[in-house]
Amino acid sequence: MGTTPKASQRMTPEQRRVAGATMIGTTVEWYDYFIYANAAALVLAPLFFSQLEGTVASIVSFATVGISFLFRPFGAVVMGRVGDRYGRRVVLIITLILMGAGTTLIGVLPTYATIGVWAPILLVFLRVVQGFSAGGEWGGAALMAVEHAPADRRGRFGAFPQLGVPAGMLLAAGVTAIFAAALTEEQFLAWGWRVPFLLSFVLILIGHYIRTRVEESPVFHQMEATKQTETAPLSTLFRQHPGKVVQATLVFMGNNAAGYMLTGGFILGYATKRLGLDAGTILNIITIGSVAWLVSTWVSGVASDRIGRRKMYIIGWVAMLAWLYPLFLLIDTGEIAMVALALIVFGAVMGLSYGPLPALYAELFPARIRLSGSSISYALGAVLGGAFAPTIATALVGSFNTTVAVSTYLFLLVAVSLVATITLKDQTGTNLYLGDEDLKPLETDETPGPMYDP
């Protein structure tokens, strides 16, 4: 008999540590990421792209948000190989340090007025570091949580690292709002925007301390015990499971595209620069929307254990499709109450197709290539979805002078994700340990370890 977690198993102290470590570490990681998105909406255009004019500077500023996505697949490939060969835990530590270093250095980066063209060049380079880190971090955190989970609670456990994303956005929006409200516009532009980046250094120390104190995934321990770790996970993944990669990529694409309207700074920039609303007020509304996103992420993760991942996703997609047009119509009223309603409901809708993702990915890919499969699918979904969504949205509004064009663009992407989800076979509760397709000849004649579970 194997050691697949039993349905009756309660949350152990180690499982609680893993849940806390994946959530807190991911919160810190995505705080760093969203701080940049907020800065792109508010200050990067005049500070780093002052040689450009008007809408062009804003488009280029948002494009630097998207550039990092192009390097997520590279981070996913490298960290996927590391995680499938050397363990999930080491990936969490490496990516957290990389993200923190990149974010802190942006906080001390000279502007275009000081060093000229080197300012945007260095900014883009540090953004690439952030993208590489984000590409590798998510898969490691997601699998650490799910692979420690009892079979009937994978959605619940997998929701913990997912909670870190809206929590990171909440923290980033809250910190930015505090400084935007406490300082004059001149002070915020001169130095205030740097402080949230510099605070990342303290958060990274906290996250590193927590993540170094968790045990490795039991699934990876099993692979080590039976000498079934994969030496070339990426080639195996695309040779044996290309269809699963395509499905998993398209499933995530819609959520990421819609989500980056909020997290990528487009709505913040549109509301403040186009509609003339107060930045601090909009950041406060985004903070409340983040709470709604966080709550619905948890609810959907837990619900997916009961009704299945596939059904939960279909509910989420239908709700999102129904809200995409009202979202921008309400924002365009320019009335704070209507904007708040739009973003709070939007946050709640986003969580419905976000909470179950780690469990869905974990159950989709075989154990020995699971981190590579999850990470590369997540990264490719982000490239196709959110990478340049704020840039495309800005260009669409500039060309058509209406947000209906943005709603239509998002509707098409989400519809594709819905179709991809319908093609999936629901594998809720399937065995996460080594199965027949994972097994390959052992290099020695040693008896498989006690965790071996064909």
Secondary structure, DSSP 8 states (H G I E B T S, - for coil): ------TT----HHHHHHHHHHHHHHHHHHHHHHHHHHHHHHTHHHHH-TTS-HHHHHHHHHHHHHHHHHTHHHHHHHHHHHHHHH-HHHHHHHHHHHHHHHHHHHTT---HHHHTTHHHHHHHHHHHHHHHHHHHHHHHHHHHHHHTS-GGGHHHHHHHHHHHHHHHHHHHHHHHHHHHHHS-HHHIIIIITHHHHHHHHHHHHHHHHHHTTS---HHHHHHHHTT---SSHHHHHHHH-HHHHHHHHHHHHHHHHHHHHHHTSHHHHIIIIIS---HHHHHHHHHHHHHHHHHHHHHHHHHHHHH-HHHHHHHHHHHHHHHHHHHHHHHTT--HHHHHHHHHHHHHHHHHTTTTHHHHHHHHS-GGGHHHHHHHHHHHHHHHTTTTHHHHHHHHHHHHSSTHHHHHHHHHHHHHHHHHHHHS---TT---S--GGG----SS-----TT---
